[in-house]
Amino acid sequence: MGAILFNLTTAALMVLMFKSGLALVGEDTIRRRPVPWAAVALTAVAVGGVVLQHSWSGAMDTLDSDPRKTGWWRVVTSVFMQNGGLFGAAWNIVTLAVVAALAQWFWRGPLMLGLFAAGILLPEPIDALFGETARSTDPRNFAGSSGATYFLAATLAGALLLTTTDTKLRLLASAAPAAGLAMWLTQDNGHGLVTVYGFVLALAVLPLARRLPPAHAPSVSVPGDCPSGGPSGAEAQVQG
């Protein structure tokens, strides 16, 4: 029962952040947006990792993040190995593809990739900063893209909080780190903790990203606040 509850709450957290991402970029603009090639490339690497681990018996031993093994590359390569069986791998790849696309449409390709990399590299040092230094020896924790994906998804919620004035959408955005923290405290669920990290990073990064040169975004027909929460967050970034 505990495992089922863990999986349900983890999936529910992703749904929260997916809805934040849709509100951020504007659900009605998605059909008019360009193909998010950086997201496609990132997803292709993840698919390639699954193909590799099923075609090479030594892939996990060489590329996972087992703390008992040496190898500077493991922190990165382990993200593209999957350890949750067929369903877990499918979930991780589909959520990565969707979240990366939404993130590219808002943050643009290079920054999206940078935030995904932050989701790989930052959690462990931040954990250490707050005294969470123990590394699990459970082999199920040695691989998987979900941590970096949840981190990236949380940046969408953080950006939504800063770019909308709609109270319901601000509550939706705030629900992601609140639920993540509750999951960490009650379930020791690392997905919740990295969600908090990603959310906070977005609050710091968005003011800087607004200083970047404008990028093209599809127009929204109704200016100002609208029933879906106003103009897409991408436009808020471009205009601000």
N, C-alpha and C positions, 0 to 999 in steps of 0.2 A: 504493500500500500504506500509505503514511504517513497519508493522509486516512482510510482505512478504520479503521486502528488508533486514530486520534484520535477518530473517531465512536464506536467500540466502547467505549473507555475512558470517554468522556464519558457514554454511556448507562449503563454499569455503575455509575458513581458515583451517578447518579440512582436506580438500583435500590437501592443501599445505603441511601440516605437515605429512600427510600420505605418500605423495610422498617423503618427506625428509626421513621418516623412511625406506621406501623401498630402497632408494639409500644408506642409512646408513648400513643396514644389507646385502645388495646385493640381489636384486630380484631373481637372478638366483640360490641363495643358499637356498631359503626358503624350497623347497621340501626336502632338505637333512638335515634340522635342526630337533632337537628333539622336542617332544611335550612340549610346554611351560606351565608346570603344575602350576606354580604360577599364570600365567595369567588365566588359566582355573579355578583355585580356586577363584580368584578375581571376575571373571565373574559369577561364580556359586553363590557367595554371592549376587551379584547384582540381579540376577534372583530370588534368594530366597527372596530378599526384595520386589520385585514386587508381588510375590506370597503371601507374608505376608500381604501386604497392601490391596490386593484384597480378602483375606480370613478373615481379622480381621478389623472390621470397625474403631477400635480405634488406628490403627497403625500410621497414620499420626499425630494425636494429641499427641501421646506418643513419636514419634521418629523424627518429623520434627524439624527445627531450628527456629521456631517462636520466635523472640526476646522478646515477652511478656511472655514467659514461662521459667521456670527454668529447669535445667537438664544438667549436665556436658557432658552427652553422646551425646547430640543432634548434636553437630558439626560433629560427625562421623556417627551416624546412619542416619542422614538426607541425606547423600550422597547415601545411598542405597534405599531410597524412590524415586519414580519418579513422576513428577507433570505435564508432558506434554501430557497426554492422551496416547492412544495406539501407535500412530506414534512416539511421543516424547520418550516414554519408549523404543520402538524398536531401534530408532536411538541411544539413550544413551547406550544401552547394546551392540549393534553391534560395535559401535565405541570404547567402552571400551575394548571389546574382542580383536579387531584388534590392537589397540594402545598398550595394555598391552603385547600382544604377541611380537610385534616388539621391545618394550622396554625391555622385558625379554631377547630376543635374543642378544640385544646389552649390556644392563647394567647387565644382569644376575638377577635371581629371587629376592634375598634379597634386592638388591639396587633398582630394579624396584618397589618393594612394599614400600620401604622407600621413593622413590620419589613420589609415589602416595599418601602416607600419608602426605608428605610435601605439596602436592596440596590441601589437606584437611585443614591442620593446619596453613600454613604460610600466605595465602592471607589476612586474616583479620588483623593480626598484622602488615603486611607490609602496608596495607591500612592505618592503624592508624598512622604508622610512617610518612606517607606523608599527613596526615590530612584528609584522606577519611574515616571519622569515622561514617558517617550516615548509618544506616542499614535500608534497605527497609522494609516497612510494607506490601508489596504486597505478598499475600500468595503464588503466583507462584514462589517466590524466596526462599521459606522455605525448598526446597528439590530438589534433582537431582544430578546425578553423572557427569554431563557435565563439571562443573568447574574443578574438579580434573582430568578428562580425558584430557581436553585441556592443563592443566598444564603439565601432563605427556607427552603428544604428543609434546609439545614445547621443552622438554628436548632432543627429537630426532633431532629436527632442530638445537638446539644449539650444540649437539654433531657432527652433520654433518658439521657444519661450521668449527669445529676444526680438523676434520679428513680427509677432502678432499682438494685437491689442484685444483680441477676442477672449473673453474670460474663460469660456469652455475649452478653447484650444490651449490656453495657458495652463489650465488644470490638467489637460491631457498630457502636455509636455512635462509638467512637474510630477505627474504620476509615475513616470519611468524611473527616475532616481529614487523616489520614495519606495516604490515596489521593489526595486533592486536592493536597496539597503535592508528592507524587511526580509527579503529572501536570504540575504547573506547572514543576518542575525539569527533567523529561525531555522534555516536549512543548511547553513554553511555553503551556500550556493554561489560559486565564484562568478557565474554569469551576472548575478546581481551586483557584485562588487565592481566588476569592470564596467558595468553600465553607469555606475556613479562616476567612475574615473572619466569615461568618455563624455558624459554630460558636462562635467566641470571643465574639461578641456575645451569644449565647444564654446562655453561662456567666455573663455579667455581668447580663443582664436577668432571668433566672428568679428569683433571690433577691428582686428588687424586685417582680416580678409576683406572687409569693406573698403579698405584703402587701395586694394588691387584695381587694375584697369577693368572697366566694365566688360562683361561677357554677354553674348546674345542670349535672350530668354524669350519664349513665346509670350505674346501679350495676353492679358486677361481682360475680359470684356467690361467688367465692373470695377471702377477704381475705388480705392478706400476699402473699408470693411464690407464683406459680403457674407452670405449665409455659410459659406465654407470656411470663413475666417479671414477673408480679405485677399489681397493679391498674393501670389505665391511668394514664399520666402526667397526664392531665387531672385525675383524681381526686387524684393526689399534690399537684397544684397547689391544688385546691379545699380539700383537707384540711390542707395545710401552709401 
